[in-house]
Amino acid sequence: MVIKISHSEIKEKIIAAGLKATHQRIVIYAALMQMCDHPTAEKIFETIAPANPSISTGTLYKTLDHLVAVNLIAKVKSDEGSYRYDANVDNHNHIYCTNTNEILDYEDHELDQILEAYFKNKKIKNLKITDIRLQINGERLDLKKAISIQ
């Protein structure tokens, strides 16, 4: 899901999260919001580097860590062990395609309600569930066809 947001809105979100709205943060956050494929840091760097040669990989990683820390983006671990980044910080689940390394957003309110009820009924002592996020693993059956989530 590509998130449409203006330059000034990006700047405002960064400031509201308690960070200084530097050029690097604005560029990196804007790029991630346009990438709907849960990119790796390397992919983000490939996207921003041509127009922003002054942004180093070190700056990119530090910026991503800061954006994660203030909950502007999320870090998603893939089964191959690498981290990917997600600009959608709303509560949602992921489908990970093990044969293509794709990560797709998956929202299902009925499933969320079932899981919340399940944990409520279990009455686990000394634990308050604050968030449930699933990663569902599968394989794309036909590599020529897109995955359809309904």
CNS distance restraints for C-alpha pairs under 8 A (distance, minus, plus):
assign (resid   1 and name CA) (resid  35 and name CA) 7.84 0.50 0.50
assign (resid   1 and name CA) (resid  36 and name CA) 4.95 0.50 0.50
assign (resid   1 and name CA) (resid 105 and name CA) 7.95 0.50 0.50
assign (resid   2 and name CA) (resid  33 and name CA) 6.17 0.50 0.50
assign (resid   2 and name CA) (resid  34 and name CA) 5.05 0.50 0.50
assign (resid   2 and name CA) (resid  35 and name CA) 6.20 0.50 0.50
assign (resid   2 and name CA) (resid  36 and name CA) 5.31 0.50 0.50
assign (resid   3 and name CA) (resid  33 and name CA) 5.33 0.50 0.50
assign (resid   3 and name CA) (resid  34 and name CA) 6.12 0.50 0.50
assign (resid   3 and name CA) (resid  87 and name CA) 7.91 0.50 0.50
assign (resid   4 and name CA) (resid  33 and name CA) 7.45 0.50 0.50
assign (resid   4 and name CA) (resid  34 and name CA) 7.43 0.50 0.50
assign (resid   5 and name CA) (resid   9 and name CA) 6.16 0.50 0.50
assign (resid   5 and name CA) (resid  10 and name CA) 6.66 0.50 0.50
assign (resid   6 and name CA) (resid  10 and name CA) 6.25 0.50 0.50
assign (resid   7 and name CA) (resid  11 and name CA) 6.28 0.50 0.50
assign (resid   7 and name CA) (resid  26 and name CA) 7.71 0.50 0.50
assign (resid   7 and name CA) (resid  30 and name CA) 7.66 0.50 0.50
assign (resid   8 and name CA) (resid  12 and name CA) 6.13 0.50 0.50
assign (resid   9 and name CA) (resid  13 and name CA) 6.12 0.50 0.50
assign (resid  10 and name CA) (resid  14 and name CA) 6.30 0.50 0.50
assign (resid  10 and name CA) (resid  26 and name CA) 6.54 0.50 0.50
assign (resid  10 and name CA) (resid  29 and name CA) 7.45 0.50 0.50
assign (resid  10 and name CA) (resid  30 and name CA) 6.90 0.50 0.50
assign (resid  11 and name CA) (resid  15 and name CA) 6.28 0.50 0.50
assign (resid  11 and name CA) (resid  21 and name CA) 5.65 0.50 0.50
assign (resid  11 and name CA) (resid  26 and name CA) 6.37 0.50 0.50
assign (resid  12 and name CA) (resid  16 and name CA) 5.94 0.50 0.50
assign (resid  12 and name CA) (resid  21 and name CA) 7.94 0.50 0.50
assign (resid  13 and name CA) (resid  17 and name CA) 6.15 0.50 0.50
assign (resid  13 and name CA) (resid  72 and name CA) 7.96 0.50 0.50
assign (resid  14 and name CA) (resid  18 and name CA) 6.73 0.50 0.50
assign (resid  14 and name CA) (resid  19 and name CA) 5.60 0.50 0.50
assign (resid  14 and name CA) (resid  20 and name CA) 6.89 0.50 0.50
assign (resid  14 and name CA) (resid  21 and name CA) 5.75 0.50 0.50
assign (resid  14 and name CA) (resid  25 and name CA) 7.89 0.50 0.50
assign (resid  14 and name CA) (resid  26 and name CA) 7.77 0.50 0.50
assign (resid  14 and name CA) (resid  72 and name CA) 7.73 0.50 0.50
assign (resid  15 and name CA) (resid  19 and name CA) 5.13 0.50 0.50
assign (resid  15 and name CA) (resid  20 and name CA) 5.83 0.50 0.50
assign (resid  15 and name CA) (resid  21 and name CA) 5.90 0.50 0.50
assign (resid  17 and name CA) (resid  70 and name CA) 5.92 0.50 0.50
assign (resid  17 and name CA) (resid  71 and name CA) 7.90 0.50 0.50
assign (resid  17 and name CA) (resid  72 and name CA) 7.46 0.50 0.50
assign (resid  18 and name CA) (resid  70 and name CA) 7.63 0.50 0.50
assign (resid  21 and name CA) (resid  25 and name CA) 6.30 0.50 0.50
assign (resid  21 and name CA) (resid  26 and name CA) 6.41 0.50 0.50
assign (resid  22 and name CA) (resid  26 and name CA) 6.24 0.50 0.50
assign (resid  23 and name CA) (resid  27 and name CA) 6.11 0.50 0.50
assign (resid  24 and name CA) (resid  28 and name CA) 6.07 0.50 0.50
assign (resid  24 and name CA) (resid  55 and name CA) 6.71 0.50 0.50
assign (resid  24 and name CA) (resid  59 and name CA) 7.78 0.50 0.50
assign (resid  24 and name CA) (resid  60 and name CA) 7.85 0.50 0.50
assign (resid  24 and name CA) (resid  63 and name CA) 7.61 0.50 0.50
assign (resid  25 and name CA) (resid  29 and name CA) 5.89 0.50 0.50
assign (resid  25 and name CA) (resid  63 and name CA) 6.16 0.50 0.50
assign (resid  26 and name CA) (resid  30 and name CA) 5.89 0.50 0.50
assign (resid  27 and name CA) (resid  31 and name CA) 6.09 0.50 0.50
assign (resid  27 and name CA) (resid  48 and name CA) 7.37 0.50 0.50
assign (resid  28 and name CA) (resid  32 and name CA) 6.22 0.50 0.50
assign (resid  28 and name CA) (resid  44 and name CA) 7.49 0.50 0.50
assign (resid  28 and name CA) (resid  48 and name CA) 7.23 0.50 0.50
assign (resid  28 and name CA) (resid  60 and name CA) 7.27 0.50 0.50
assign (resid  28 and name CA) (resid  63 and name CA) 7.63 0.50 0.50
assign (resid  28 and name CA) (resid  64 and name CA) 7.83 0.50 0.50
assign (resid  29 and name CA) (resid  33 and name CA) 6.21 0.50 0.50
assign (resid  29 and name CA) (resid  67 and name CA) 7.93 0.50 0.50
assign (resid  29 and name CA) (resid  87 and name CA) 7.93 0.50 0.50
assign (resid  30 and name CA) (resid  34 and name CA) 6.53 0.50 0.50
assign (resid  31 and name CA) (resid  35 and name CA) 6.50 0.50 0.50
assign (resid  31 and name CA) (resid  44 and name CA) 7.05 0.50 0.50
assign (resid  31 and name CA) (resid  47 and name CA) 7.39 0.50 0.50
assign (resid  31 and name CA) (resid  48 and name CA) 7.01 0.50 0.50
assign (resid  32 and name CA) (resid  36 and name CA) 7.77 0.50 0.50
assign (resid  32 and name CA) (resid  39 and name CA) 7.75 0.50 0.50
assign (resid  32 and name CA) (resid  44 and name CA) 6.91 0.50 0.50
assign (resid  32 and name CA) (resid  85 and name CA) 7.65 0.50 0.50
assign (resid  32 and name CA) (resid  86 and name CA) 7.30 0.50 0.50
assign (resid  32 and name CA) (resid  87 and name CA) 6.16 0.50 0.50
assign (resid  33 and name CA) (resid  87 and name CA) 5.42 0.50 0.50
assign (resid  35 and name CA) (resid  39 and name CA) 7.01 0.50 0.50
assign (resid  36 and name CA) (resid  86 and name CA) 7.80 0.50 0.50
assign (resid  37 and name CA) (resid 102 and name CA) 7.02 0.50 0.50
assign (resid  37 and name CA) (resid 103 and name CA) 6.50 0.50 0.50
assign (resid  37 and name CA) (resid 104 and name CA) 7.09 0.50 0.50
assign (resid  38 and name CA) (resid  76 and name CA) 7.88 0.50 0.50
assign (resid  38 and name CA) (resid  84 and name CA) 5.46 0.50 0.50
assign (resid  38 and name CA) (resid  85 and name CA) 5.11 0.50 0.50
assign (resid  38 and name CA) (resid  86 and name CA) 5.17 0.50 0.50
assign (resid  38 and name CA) (resid 102 and name CA) 7.97 0.50 0.50
assign (resid  38 and name CA) (resid 103 and name CA) 6.29 0.50 0.50
assign (resid  38 and name CA) (resid 104 and name CA) 7.84 0.50 0.50
assign (resid  39 and name CA) (resid  43 and name CA) 5.71 0.50 0.50
assign (resid  39 and name CA) (resid  44 and name CA) 6.38 0.50 0.50
assign (resid  39 and name CA) (resid  84 and name CA) 5.20 0.50 0.50
assign (resid  39 and name CA) (resid  85 and name CA) 5.68 0.50 0.50
assign (resid  39 and name CA) (resid  86 and name CA) 7.55 0.50 0.50
assign (resid  40 and name CA) (resid  44 and name CA) 6.41 0.50 0.50
assign (resid  40 and name CA) (resid  82 and name CA) 7.58 0.50 0.50
assign (resid  40 and name CA) (resid  83 and name CA) 6.18 0.50 0.50
assign (resid  40 and name CA) (resid  84 and name CA) 4.40 0.50 0.50
assign (resid  40 and name CA) (resid  85 and name CA) 6.29 0.50 0.50
assign (resid  41 and name CA) (resid  45 and name CA) 6.11 0.50 0.50
assign (resid  41 and name CA) (resid  60 and name CA) 7.39 0.50 0.50
assign (resid  41 and name CA) (resid  61 and name CA) 7.02 0.50 0.50
assign (resid  41 and name CA) (resid  83 and name CA) 7.81 0.50 0.50
assign (resid  41 and name CA) (resid  84 and name CA) 6.88 0.50 0.50
assign (resid  41 and name CA) (resid  85 and name CA) 7.47 0.50 0.50
assign (resid  42 and name CA) (resid  46 and name CA) 6.23 0.50 0.50
assign (resid  43 and name CA) (resid  47 and name CA) 6.31 0.50 0.50
assign (resid  44 and name CA) (resid  48 and name CA) 6.31 0.50 0.50
assign (resid  45 and name CA) (resid  49 and name CA) 5.59 0.50 0.50
assign (resid  45 and name CA) (resid  57 and name CA) 6.89 0.50 0.50
assign (resid  45 and name CA) (resid  60 and name CA) 7.15 0.50 0.50
assign (resid  46 and name CA) (resid  50 and name CA) 7.46 0.50 0.50
assign (resid  48 and name CA) (resid  52 and name CA) 5.86 0.50 0.50
assign (resid  49 and name CA) (resid  53 and name CA) 5.11 0.50 0.50
assign (resid  49 and name CA) (resid  54 and name CA) 7.93 0.50 0.50
assign (resid  49 and name CA) (resid  55 and name CA) 6.90 0.50 0.50
assign (resid  55 and name CA) (resid  59 and name CA) 6.18 0.50 0.50
assign (resid  55 and name CA) (resid  60 and name CA) 6.88 0.50 0.50
assign (resid  56 and name CA) (resid  60 and name CA) 6.27 0.50 0.50
assign (resid  57 and name CA) (resid  61 and name CA) 6.21 0.50 0.50
assign (resid  58 and name CA) (resid  62 and name CA) 6.21 0.50 0.50
assign (resid  59 and name CA) (resid  63 and name CA) 5.93 0.50 0.50
assign (resid  60 and name CA) (resid  64 and name CA) 6.10 0.50 0.50
assign (resid  61 and name CA) (resid  65 and name CA) 6.18 0.50 0.50
assign (resid  62 and name CA) (resid  66 and name CA) 6.25 0.50 0.50
assign (resid  63 and name CA) (resid  67 and name CA) 6.15 0.50 0.50
assign (resid  64 and name CA) (resid  68 and name CA) 6.14 0.50 0.50
assign (resid  64 and name CA) (resid  73 and name CA) 7.93 0.50 0.50
assign (resid  65 and name CA) (resid  69 and name CA) 6.09 0.50 0.50
assign (resid  66 and name CA) (resid  70 and name CA) 6.44 0.50 0.50
assign (resid  67 and name CA) (resid  71 and name CA) 6.23 0.50 0.50
assign (resid  67 and name CA) (resid  72 and name CA) 5.24 0.50 0.50
assign (resid  67 and name CA) (resid  73 and name CA) 5.73 0.50 0.50
assign (resid  68 and name CA) (resid  72 and name CA) 5.96 0.50 0.50
assign (resid  68 and name CA) (resid  73 and name CA) 5.01 0.50 0.50
assign (resid  68 and name CA) (resid  74 and name CA) 5.49 0.50 0.50
assign (resid  68 and name CA) (resid  75 and name CA) 6.69 0.50 0.50
assign (resid  71 and name CA) (resid  89 and name CA) 7.11 0.50 0.50
assign (resid  72 and name CA) (resid  87 and name CA) 6.89 0.50 0.50
assign (resid  72 and name CA) (resid  89 and name CA) 6.83 0.50 0.50
assign (resid  73 and name CA) (resid  85 and name CA) 6.82 0.50 0.50
assign (resid  73 and name CA) (resid  86 and name CA) 5.60 0.50 0.50
assign (resid  73 and name CA) (resid  87 and name CA) 4.61 0.50 0.50
assign (resid  73 and name CA) (resid  88 and name CA) 6.65 0.50 0.50
assign (resid  73 and name CA) (resid  89 and name CA) 5.87 0.50 0.50
assign (resid  74 and name CA) (resid  85 and name CA) 5.72 0.50 0.50
assign (resid  74 and name CA) (resid  86 and name CA) 5.05 0.50 0.50
assign (resid  74 and name CA) (resid  87 and name CA) 6.45 0.50 0.50
assign (resid  74 and name CA) (resid  88 and name CA) 7.31 0.50 0.50
assign (resid  74 and name CA) (resid  89 and name CA) 6.02 0.50 0.50
assign (resid  75 and name CA) (resid  83 and name CA) 6.38 0.50 0.50
assign (resid  75 and name CA) (resid  84 and name CA) 5.83 0.50 0.50
assign (resid  75 and name CA) (resid  85 and name CA) 4.78 0.50 0.50
assign (resid  75 and name CA) (resid  86 and name CA) 6.39 0.50 0.50
assign (resid  76 and name CA) (resid  83 and name CA) 5.61 0.50 0.50
assign (resid  76 and name CA) (resid  84 and name CA) 5.03 0.50 0.50
assign (resid  76 and name CA) (resid  85 and name CA) 5.81 0.50 0.50
assign (resid  76 and name CA) (resid  86 and name CA) 7.01 0.50 0.50
assign (resid  77 and name CA) (resid  81 and name CA) 6.37 0.50 0.50
assign (resid  77 and name CA) (resid  82 and name CA) 5.97 0.50 0.50
assign (resid  77 and name CA) (resid  83 and name CA) 4.58 0.50 0.50
assign (resid  77 and name CA) (resid  84 and name CA) 6.16 0.50 0.50
assign (resid  78 and name CA) (resid  82 and name CA) 5.70 0.50 0.50
assign (resid  78 and name CA) (resid  83 and name CA) 6.15 0.50 0.50
assign (resid  78 and name CA) (resid  84 and name CA) 7.04 0.50 0.50
assign (resid  78 and name CA) (resid  96 and name CA) 7.42 0.50 0.50
assign (resid  78 and name CA) (resid 101 and name CA) 7.71 0.50 0.50
assign (resid  79 and name CA) (resid  98 and name CA) 7.46 0.50 0.50
assign (resid  91 and name CA) (resid 131 and name CA) 7.69 0.50 0.50
assign (resid  91 and name CA) (resid 132 and name CA) 7.88 0.50 0.50
assign (resid  91 and name CA) (resid 133 and name CA) 7.11 0.50 0.50
assign (resid  92 and name CA) (resid 105 and name CA) 6.72 0.50 0.50
assign (resid  92 and name CA) (resid 106 and name CA) 6.13 0.50 0.50
assign (resid  92 and name CA) (resid 107 and name CA) 5.24 0.50 0.50
assign (resid  92 and name CA) (resid 108 and name CA) 7.87 0.50 0.50
assign (resid  92 and name CA) (resid 133 and name CA) 6.28 0.50 0.50
assign (resid  92 and name CA) (resid 134 and name CA) 7.90 0.50 0.50
assign (resid  93 and name CA) (resid 105 and name CA) 5.95 0.50 0.50
assign (resid  93 and name CA) (resid 106 and name CA) 4.96 0.50 0.50
assign (resid  93 and name CA) (resid 107 and name CA) 6.01 0.50 0.50
assign (resid  93 and name CA) (resid 133 and name CA) 5.17 0.50 0.50
assign (resid  93 and name CA) (resid 134 and name CA) 4.91 0.50 0.50
assign (resid  93 and name CA) (resid 135 and name CA) 5.97 0.50 0.50
assign (resid  93 and name CA) (resid 136 and name CA) 7.85 0.50 0.50
assign (resid  94 and name CA) (resid 103 and name CA) 6.28 0.50 0.50
assign (resid  94 and name CA) (resid 104 and name CA) 5.46 0.50 0.50
assign (resid  94 and name CA) (resid 105 and name CA) 4.76 0.50 0.50
assign (resid  94 and name CA) (resid 106 and name CA) 5.25 0.50 0.50
assign (resid  94 and name CA) (resid 133 and name CA) 7.84 0.50 0.50
assign (resid  94 and name CA) (resid 134 and name CA) 6.25 0.50 0.50
assign (resid  94 and name CA) (resid 135 and name CA) 4.72 0.50 0.50
assign (resid  94 and name CA) (resid 136 and name CA) 6.14 0.50 0.50
assign (resid  95 and name CA) (resid 103 and name CA) 5.66 0.50 0.50
assign (resid  95 and name CA) (resid 104 and name CA) 5.13 0.50 0.50
assign (resid  95 and name CA) (resid 105 and name CA) 6.50 0.50 0.50
assign (resid  95 and name CA) (resid 106 and name CA) 6.49 0.50 0.50
assign (resid  95 and name CA) (resid 135 and name CA) 5.63 0.50 0.50
assign (resid  95 and name CA) (resid 136 and name CA) 4.62 0.50 0.50
assign (resid  95 and name CA) (resid 137 and name CA) 5.73 0.50 0.50
assign (resid  95 and name CA) (resid 138 and name CA) 7.12 0.50 0.50
assign (resid  96 and name CA) (resid 101 and name CA) 6.63 0.50 0.50
assign (resid  96 and name CA) (resid 102 and name CA) 5.80 0.50 0.50
assign (resid  96 and name CA) (resid 103 and name CA) 4.59 0.50 0.50
assign (resid  96 and name CA) (resid 104 and name CA) 6.53 0.50 0.50
assign (resid  96 and name CA) (resid 135 and name CA) 6.64 0.50 0.50
assign (resid  96 and name CA) (resid 136 and name CA) 6.01 0.50 0.50
assign (resid  96 and name CA) (resid 137 and name CA) 4.76 0.50 0.50
assign (resid  96 and name CA) (resid 138 and name CA) 6.22 0.50 0.50
assign (resid  96 and name CA) (resid 139 and name CA) 7.94 0.50 0.50
assign (resid  97 and name CA) (resid 101 and name CA) 5.33 0.50 0.50
assign (resid  97 and name CA) (resid 102 and name CA) 5.21 0.50 0.50
assign (resid  97 and name CA) (resid 103 and name CA) 6.47 0.50 0.50
assign (resid  97 and name CA) (resid 137 and name CA) 5.94 0.50 0.50
assign (resid  97 and name CA) (resid 138 and name CA) 4.98 0.50 0.50
assign (resid  97 and name CA) (resid 139 and name CA) 4.81 0.50 0.50
assign (resid  97 and name CA) (resid 140 and name CA) 6.14 0.50 0.50
assign (resid  98 and name CA) (resid 102 and name CA) 7.51 0.50 0.50
assign (resid  98 and name CA) (resid 137 and name CA) 6.56 0.50 0.50
assign (resid  98 and name CA) (resid 138 and name CA) 5.99 0.50 0.50
assign (resid  98 and name CA) (resid 139 and name CA) 5.50 0.50 0.50
assign (resid  98 and name CA) (resid 140 and name CA) 8.00 0.50 0.50
assign (resid  99 and name CA) (resid 139 and name CA) 5.56 0.50 0.50
assign (resid  99 and name CA) (resid 140 and name CA) 6.77 0.50 0.50
assign (resid 100 and name CA) (resid 139 and name CA) 7.57 0.50 0.50
assign (resid 100 and name CA) (resid 140 and name CA) 7.23 0.50 0.50
assign (resid 106 and name CA) (resid 149 and name CA) 7.47 0.50 0.50
assign (resid 108 and name CA) (resid 112 and name CA) 6.38 0.50 0.50
assign (resid 109 and name CA) (resid 113 and name CA) 6.18 0.50 0.50
assign (resid 110 and name CA) (resid 114 and name CA) 6.30 0.50 0.50
assign (resid 111 and name CA) (resid 115 and name CA) 6.24 0.50 0.50
assign (resid 112 and name CA) (resid 116 and name CA) 6.12 0.50 0.50
assign (resid 112 and name CA) (resid 132 and name CA) 7.67 0.50 0.50
assign (resid 113 and name CA) (resid 117 and name CA) 6.07 0.50 0.50
assign (resid 114 and name CA) (resid 118 and name CA) 6.06 0.50 0.50
assign (resid 115 and name CA) (resid 119 and name CA) 6.32 0.50 0.50
assign (resid 115 and name CA) (resid 132 and name CA) 7.90 0.50 0.50
assign (resid 116 and name CA) (resid 120 and name CA) 6.11 0.50 0.50
assign (resid 117 and name CA) (resid 121 and name CA) 6.07 0.50 0.50
assign (resid 118 and name CA) (resid 122 and name CA) 6.34 0.50 0.50
assign (resid 119 and name CA) (resid 123 and name CA) 6.70 0.50 0.50
assign (resid 119 and name CA) (resid 124 and name CA) 7.37 0.50 0.50
assign (resid 119 and name CA) (resid 129 and name CA) 7.88 0.50 0.50
assign (resid 120 and name CA) (resid 124 and name CA) 7.84 0.50 0.50
assign (resid 140 and name CA) (resid 147 and name CA) 7.21 0.50 0.50
